[in-house]
């Protein structure tokens, strides 16, 4: 079974924020593939289903972003899923413009506290990821205020397109076609 996690913060107050883009991608996958993500276990909302012939577990950690690894490590251990070949995480990236996604096979946390915690709790940084661009924080803004803010109408449209791209990338990646996904989706879109 392939574990696909989207990062975000639980509770209504964070819905639609930049930091919750991972949740948005999981919600879109759940809707498209008719997967119910409401099972409360492993400090997460989980849902089992099938995407393009592959068994998957969709996961939305409910630990708050900075402790996402607690939930992810529990899920991977419980399902005996290999972090390096059966796990993929989707999250926000401020270094990418809205509308862009970047796929990586592995890497550092790059300053993202949710990813930092997953690396700490799983003991590896060799896991696949899809970063969804939310744009750079404006000069003088507090980073937390920015990532916990909402998109402008114009940016939201770009981000909705990026969610579609992320879903396409997921399908390729769960079939072992990460290089294909990188070639197809890592190109920058014009701002």
C-alpha positions in Angstrom: 0.0 0.0 0.0 1.3 3.4 -0.9 1.0 6.1 1.8 0.2 9.6 0.5 0.3 12.3 3.1 -0.7 16.0 2.8 0.5 18.4 5.4 -1.5 21.1 7.1 -3.0 22.2 10.3 -6.3 20.8 11.7 -9.4 22.8 12.6 -11.6 25.1 10.6 -9.5 28.2 11.2 -6.7 27.0 9.0 -8.8 25.8 6.1 -7.7 27.4 2.8 -4.5 28.8 4.2 -1.2 28.6 2.3 0.2 26.1 4.9 -2.7 23.8 4.3 -2.1 23.2 0.6 -1.1 19.6 1.4 -4.6 19.0 2.9 -6.1 20.6 -0.2 -4.3 18.1 -2.5 -5.4 15.1 -0.3 -9.0 16.4 -0.4 -8.9 16.7 -4.2 -7.6 13.2 -4.5 -10.2 11.9 -2.1 -13.0 13.5 -4.1 -11.7 12.4 -7.5 -11.1 8.8 -6.5 -14.0 8.5 -4.1 -11.9 7.9 -0.9 -13.4 8.7 2.5 -10.7 10.4 4.6 -12.5 10.4 7.9 -11.0 7.5 9.8 -9.4 8.9 12.9 -6.2 6.9 13.8 -2.4 7.4 14.1 -3.0 11.1 15.1 -4.4 11.6 11.6 -7.5 11.4 9.3 -6.9 8.5 7.0 -8.7 6.9 4.1 -8.0 3.7 2.2 -8.8 3.5 -1.5 -7.5 2.8 -5.0 -5.9 5.3 -7.3 -5.3 4.1 -10.9 -5.2 0.5 -9.8 -2.8 1.1 -6.8 -3.9 0.6 -3.2 -3.3 3.8 -1.3 -3.8 5.3 2.1 -4.5 9.1 2.1 -3.3 10.8 5.3 -3.9 14.2 6.9 -1.9 14.5 10.1 -3.9 16.2 12.9 -0.9 17.0 15.0 -0.4 20.5 13.7 2.2 21.1 11.1 5.4 21.1 13.2 4.6 17.7 14.7 3.6 16.0 11.4 6.3 13.4 11.8 4.6 11.9 14.9 1.6 10.9 12.8 3.6 9.9 9.7 6.0 7.7 11.6 3.0 5.9 13.3 1.3 5.3 9.9 4.5 4.0 8.2 5.2 1.7 11.2 1.7 0.4 11.4 1.4 -0.4 7.7 5.0 -1.5 7.5 5.4 0.9 4.6 8.9 1.7 3.4 9.5 5.5 3.7 11.8 5.5 0.7 9.6 3.6 -1.8 6.0 3.6 -0.5 5.6 7.1 0.9 5.0 10.5 -0.6 4.3 13.8 1.1 2.7 17.0 -0.3 3.3 20.3 1.3 3.6 24.1 0.8 6.8 25.8 -0.5 7.4 29.6 -0.2 10.3 29.4 -2.6 8.0 28.5 -5.5 5.5 30.9 -7.1 1.8 30.0 -6.9 0.9 27.6 -9.7 4.2 25.8 -9.6 5.0 22.4 -8.2 8.4 20.7 -7.6 8.9 17.0 -7.3 11.8 15.6 -5.4 12.9 12.0 -4.6 14.6 13.1 -1.4 16.2 16.0 0.2 16.6 18.2 3.3 13.8 19.9 5.1 14.7 23.2 3.4 13.4 25.2 6.5 10.0 23.5 6.5 9.2 22.5 10.1 6.7 19.8 9.1 9.3 18.1 6.9 12.0 18.6 9.5 9.8 16.7 12.0 9.1 13.9 9.5 12.8 13.5 8.9 13.4 13.4 12.7 10.7 10.9 13.4 11.3 8.5 10.5 15.1 8.7 10.6 15.4 9.4 6.8 15.2 12.2 4.4 15.0 9.8 1.5 11.2 10.1 0.8 9.4 11.5 -2.2 7.7 14.8 -2.0 5.6 17.2 -4.0 6.1 20.8 -3.1 3.3 23.2 -4.1 4.2 26.8 -4.5 2.5 29.4 -2.3 4.8 32.3 -3.2 7.4 34.2 -1.2 6.4 36.1 1.8 6.4 39.9 1.3 9.3 41.9 2.8 8.6 42.8 6.4 6.0 40.1 6.9 6.2 37.5 9.6 6.6 34.0 8.0 4.0 32.4 10.3 1.5 35.2 9.5 2.2 34.7 5.8 1.8 30.9 5.6 -1.3 31.0 7.8 -2.8 33.6 5.5 -5.1 32.9 2.5 -4.5 33.3 -1.2 -5.6 36.2 -3.3 -8.3 35.3 -5.8 -5.8 35.4 -8.6 -3.2 33.2 -6.7 -6.0 30.8 -5.7 -6.8 30.1 -9.4 -3.1 29.3 -10.0 -2.9 27.1 -6.9 -6.0 25.2 -8.0 -4.2 24.5 -11.3 -1.2 23.4 -9.3 -3.4 21.0 -7.2 -4.5 19.4 -10.5 -0.8 19.0 -11.5 0.0 17.5 -8.1 -2.7 14.9 -8.5 -1.3 14.0 -11.9 2.2 13.7 -10.4 0.8 11.4 -7.6 -0.5 9.0 -10.2 2.8 8.8 -11.9 4.8 8.5 -8.7 2.7 5.7 -7.2 3.5 3.7 -10.4 7.2 4.3 -9.9 7.5 6.9 -12.6 8.9 9.7 -10.4 11.5 10.7 -13.1 8.6 11.1 -15.6 6.7 13.2 -13.1 9.7 15.4 -12.5 10.2 15.9 -16.3 6.6 16.7 -16.8 5.8 19.0 -13.8 9.1 20.6 -12.6 9.2 23.2 -15.3 8.5 26.7 -14.0 5.3 28.3 -15.1 5.3 32.0 -16.0 4.4 34.3 -13.2 
